[in-house]
Amino acid sequence: MELYCLESDIVVRAPLDPNILNDDRVLQSLLTIEDRFLPQCSYFQRVQKDIQPYMRRMVAGWMHEVCEEEKTNEYVFPLAINYLDRYLAVVPTRKSYLQLLGAVCIFLSSKLKDCRPLSAEKLCVYTDNSISPRELLDWELVVLGKLKWNIASVIPNDFIEHIIRRLPLPKEKLAIIRKHSETFIALCATDDRLAMNPPSMIATGSMGAAVCGLQLAQSDPRLSRDNLTDLLAKITNTEVDCLRACQEQIERVLTTSLQQGQQYRQESGIRAGHKAREQQDQSSTPTDVRDVNL
């Protein structure tokens, strides 16, 4: 009897288990162990001498672009950033190795969370072949050793479904709320100032920012900013003031990101306009003008 493997580009995922999501013990367990997976210290002041915060933001942006291009599972990027921060918190690293470290972290997280993990060869291509597959595989063992092989990290995405099940949200808005929350979480992962915040706080802050941004309070007063913050704080056993401060910080990060994106698009448009005018001037100049002898 022959067995045939049907391959498809469509990724099939198991549906969410309501027994897990509705059990308060699961949420409490996540809240209990989440601190184990935080960076041990603010590593720019205590550990890293060659790496600056802007370098971390650059490599995080590159990692996010790779994950977006490859359409990886939404867990892959935040988990990879968790590995990156935890490694940098214990090992002084030269800046020339930072992109290699980022590639290794994506490699590990995609193995854990994606049904079709990224290959070492493909990740090397994304670095313009500045690293080799052999280097990536060697560093994989180094990173795993420094993380003590403890890679099943609790990340903000783990809390999203638990929070959604416990909020009075309209069913027709669940998909867009989930998507906006995951976008906020990815944005937080690129900002080193939020690296020391517990995953539950990032998740609740992102959820609050998503719901407020969609202006759902117009149809349900329970979802007004103050009421929503109180609900979220009770769900995750978080101080209201801390949660409110985290949400405001997330919203500031979003505003800064949008401003930087707009400035980049404007600068790109200006450069494109200059280039187009230069090409127009060149094309309208007679080719034999140098032959005219005045």
C-alpha positions, 0 to 999 in steps of 0.5 A: 500500500503506497502513501502519498503526501499532499503538499500545499501552500495553505498552512493548516492550524489546529483550532484554539482549545476553549477548555484551555482558554477558559481555564483560569489556572492556565492564565495564572500559570502563565502569569506565575512563570513569565518573569523567568523569561525576562532579560536578567538586567538592562544590558546596555548599562551592565553588559554590552560595551560595543552595542548601542540601543540604536543597533538593537533597534536596527537589527530588530527592524531587520528581523521583523522585515524577514519575518514579514517577508516570509509570512512566518507565524505571528509568534516567531518574531516576538519569540526571536526578540526574547532570545536576542534580549536574553542572550545580550543580557548575559554575553558581551557581544561585538556589534559585527556579530549582531546580525548573525545573532538575530538570524540565529534567534529567528532560526530557533523561534521558527523551529519552535513556532512555525510548521515550516521553519526557515532554513539556514540557507534562506536566512543567510541570503537575507544577510546578503550572504555575510554569514554562512550556514555553518556559522549560523549552525555553530552559533545556534548551539552557542545561543542555546547553551547561553539560554540553558536550552530554555526556549519555550518562553512566555511572550505577550502573544500567549496572553492575547486569546486569554484576554479576548475571552475575558473582555466584553468585545463584539464578535464581529470585531475580534479578528481586527482587535487580534490583528491590531494587538499583534501589531502593537506587540511586534512594535513593542518588540522593536523598542528596547525601552519596553524589553524589561516589561513583563509579557502580560503587561505588554499584552494588556497594554497592546490590547488596550491600545487596540480597543481604544484605537478602534473606538469601540467605546462608542457602542459599549461604555464598558470599553471606555479607556478607564473602564477597559484599563480596570478590566485588563488590570483585573484579568492579569493582576496588574496595577492600574497605574502601571498598566496605564503608563505602559499603554501610554508608552506603547501609544507614544512608540506607535506615534513615533514609528508613524512619524518616522515612517512618514518622514522616510516616505517624504525623503524617499519621494524627494530623492525620487523626484530629484532623480527623475528631474536629473534623468529628464535633464539628461535626456533633454540635453543634446548628445552632441552639445560637446561638439559645439565650438563657441 
